[in-house]
């Protein structure tokens, strides 16, 4: 704790990025599994509620019991979640994101270069240099000199 040696065992950027990516994927899969468990418990509960207890037995939209529609809707949501975790992420994962960012940075640099050319065309460098020299001359008179530090700047 009080030693003069500093801990030099730092994890480099790439290893840290790989770790964060693996951690994110593990969280996604864990949430999917939790969703599946809640889905199974919920589906069994809805079936028991309708069939065993008899809650809303007469309500049959399109000729099927209401719990069938609830379970089908929930199944659709679970499949969307599954699709997002296992299929979309493999196509649009970290590599895809990096490529997109690089592409956008390249576009932005091209725009900046184009704007810079336009500025240099509209306002050539020679005129700006003369203006900067004039500003520097006026600023030199306002600086405090070492010989007379008591002299006010505005005089």
C-alpha positions in Angstrom: 0.0 0.0 0.0 2.8 2.5 0.9 5.4 1.0 -1.3 7.1 3.1 -3.9 6.7 0.5 -6.6 3.7 1.0 -8.8 1.7 -1.9 -10.2 2.7 -2.1 -13.8 0.6 -5.1 -14.7 -2.0 -3.3 -16.7 -4.3 -5.1 -19.1 -3.8 -3.7 -22.6 -6.6 -2.2 -24.6 -7.3 -5.1 -26.8 -7.5 -7.6 -24.0 -9.8 -5.2 -22.1 -12.0 -4.9 -25.2 -12.2 -8.7 -25.6 -13.1 -9.0 -22.0 -15.9 -6.4 -22.2 -17.2 -8.1 -25.3 -17.3 -11.5 -23.7 -18.9 -10.1 -20.6 -21.6 -8.4 -22.6 -22.3 -11.6 -24.5 -22.5 -13.6 -21.3 -25.0 -11.1 -19.9 -27.1 -11.3 -23.1 -27.2 -15.1 -22.9 -28.0 -15.0 -19.1 -30.9 -12.6 -19.7 -32.2 -14.9 -22.5 -32.1 -17.9 -20.2 -33.9 -15.9 -17.5 -36.5 -14.9 -20.1 -37.0 -18.6 -21.0 -37.4 -19.7 -17.4 -40.0 -16.9 -16.8 -41.7 -17.8 -20.0 -42.1 -21.4 -19.0 -43.3 -20.6 -15.5 -45.7 -17.9 -16.9 -47.1 -20.3 -19.6 -47.7 -23.0 -17.1 -49.4 -20.5 -14.8 -51.7 -19.2 -17.6 -52.6 -22.8 -18.6 -53.4 -23.7 -14.9 -55.3 -20.5 -14.5 -57.6 -21.2 -17.5 -57.9 -25.0 -17.5 -57.7 -26.0 -13.8 -59.1 -22.9 -12.1 -61.5 -22.1 -14.9 -60.8 -18.3 -15.1 -62.5 -16.9 -18.2 -63.2 -20.3 -19.7 -65.9 -18.8 -21.9 -63.6 -16.2 -23.5 -62.3 -17.9 -26.7 -61.1 -15.4 -29.3 -61.1 -17.0 -32.8 -62.2 -20.3 -31.3 -59.2 -20.9 -29.1 -58.8 -20.4 -25.3 -57.3 -17.0 -24.4 -54.2 -18.5 -22.7 -53.2 -20.0 -26.1 -53.1 -16.5 -27.6 -51.2 -15.1 -24.6 -48.6 -18.0 -24.8 -48.2 -17.5 -28.6 -47.6 -13.8 -28.2 -45.1 -14.5 -25.4 -43.4 -17.1 -27.6 -43.1 -14.6 -30.4 -41.4 -12.1 -28.1 -39.1 -14.8 -26.8 -38.2 -15.8 -30.4 -37.4 -12.2 -31.2 -35.2 -12.0 -28.1 -33.5 -15.3 -29.2 -33.0 -14.1 -32.7 -31.5 -10.8 -31.5 -29.0 -12.6 -29.1 -27.8 -15.4 -31.4 -28.3 -14.3 -35.0 -28.3 -10.6 -35.2 -25.4 -10.2 -32.8 -23.2 -12.6 -34.9 -23.8 -10.4 -38.0 -23.8 -7.0 -36.3 -21.3 -7.7 -33.5 -18.2 -5.8 -32.4 -16.5 -6.2 -35.8 -19.4 -4.8 -37.7 -19.6 -1.9 -35.3 -15.9 -1.2 -35.7 -16.2 -1.2 -39.5 -19.2 1.2 -39.3 -17.4 3.6 -37.0 -14.3 3.5 -39.2 -16.5 4.2 -42.3 -18.2 7.2 -40.6 -14.8 8.6 -39.4 -13.5 8.4 -42.9 -16.5 10.2 -44.3 -16.2 12.9 -41.6 -12.5 13.4 -42.4 -13.3 13.8 -46.0 -15.9 16.4 -45.2 -13.4 18.3 -43.0 -10.8 18.2 -45.7 -13.4 19.5 -48.2 -14.3 22.3 -45.8 -10.7 23.1 -45.2 -10.1 23.4 -48.9 -13.1 25.7 -49.2 -11.8 27.9 -46.4 -8.3 28.1 -47.9 -9.8 29.0 -51.3 -12.1 31.7 -49.8 -9.4 33.1 -47.4 -5.9 32.5 -48.7 -3.1 32.0 -46.1 -1.2 35.2 -47.0 -4.0 37.5 -45.9 -4.4 35.5 -42.6 -0.7 35.7 -42.0 -0.6 39.4 -42.4 -3.6 39.8 -40.1 -1.9 37.6 -37.5 1.3 39.6 -37.6 -0.6 42.9 -37.1 -2.4 41.4 -34.1 0.9 40.2 -32.6 2.4 43.7 -33.0 -0.5 45.2 -31.1 -0.4 42.5 -28.4 3.4 43.0 -27.8 2.8 46.5 -26.6 0.3 45.2 -24.0 2.7 42.7 -22.5 4.3 43.3 -19.1 8.0 43.8 -19.5 10.4 42.3 -16.9 12.1 45.7 -16.5 8.9 47.4 -15.3 6.4 44.9 -13.9 4.5 47.6 -12.1 3.4 49.3 -15.3 -0.3 48.7 -16.0 -1.1 46.7 -19.1 -3.7 49.2 -20.5 -1.4 52.2 -20.4 
